[in-house]
Amino acid sequence: DLIAATLTAVRMRLRPIIMTSLAFGFGVLPLALGTGAGAGGRNAIGTAVLGGTVASTVLGIFMVPVFFLLIRSWFQSHSRHEDAAQPTHTESAA
């Protein structure tokens, strides 16, 4: 079943995705929270990078499996329609 296989893959990849995103987020956190000379520019860049990391992680965890299932089912339904629409040719006895 396609849904069961997708859920198994999501469960298997969830922890590595979260760990990688957290490690990168914690690495960028000092840039987003820094103080001192030039902190305004660094804070802006750090906040943008941290926000992008959070957004891409959330979208990657939830939306990629959904889009995979939608696109896969769409292609499967179209291939079935094309197979049914093609006429079968039989050779006539001459």
N, C-alpha and C positions, 0 to 999 in steps of 0.2 A: 504494500500500500504506500502510495506516495506521501501521504500526510504523516504516517508513522515514521517513514524514513527521514522526512524533513525534521520532525520533532526529535528524533534520535540524534541527528546531526547538530541541531541547535543545542541540545543538552551537552553534547561532547565539546562544542566549541565555545560555550558561554564563558567558562572560567578563564581560558587563555585570553579571550577578548577583553574581559573585565580587568584582568591583571595587567595586560599591556597598556590599556587606557589609563588605569590608575597610576602606573609607574610614570607614564609620560605626563599625566596631570600633576603629580607631585613634583616632577622635575621642573615644570613651568610655573608652579605656584610661587616660588620666590620672585620670579620676574613680575608676576601680577601683583604681588603684595609689597614689592620693594619700595624703599624710601631713599631720600637723598637727592643729589644733583641729577637731573634728567629723569627723575622717577615718573613724571607724567607720561613721557613717551614709552618707557618700558612697561608701565602699568597698562597702557592702552594695548600694546602688542600682546602682553601676557594675558590680559583678559580676553582678547579676541582669540588667541590660540587655545586657551583653556575652554572657552565657550564652544569653539569649533570641535574640540576633542570630545566634549560631552555630547554635543549634538550628533556628531558622526557615530559615536558609540551607541547612542540610543536608537538612531535610525538603522544602524547596521544590525543591531540585535533584533529589532522588531520588524522592520520593513523589508529587509532582504529576504527572509524566509517567505513572507507573504507574497512579495513580487515573484519569487521563484515559483510558488505554487500557482499563482494566477497565470503566469506566462506559460508554464509547462502544461497546465490544463487547457489553455487556449490553443496551443500548438497541437495537442492531442485531439481536441475536438475538431480542429480544421483538417487534420490528416484523415480523420474518420469520414468527414463530409466529402473530401476529395476522393477517397477510395470508393465511397458509395455512388458518387456522381459519375465516375468513369464507366462507360458502357463496356460490357464484356464482348469481345469479338470471337465469334465462332467461325471456324472454317467451313465453308459450304462444300458439299460433295459435288464435284464437277463431272 
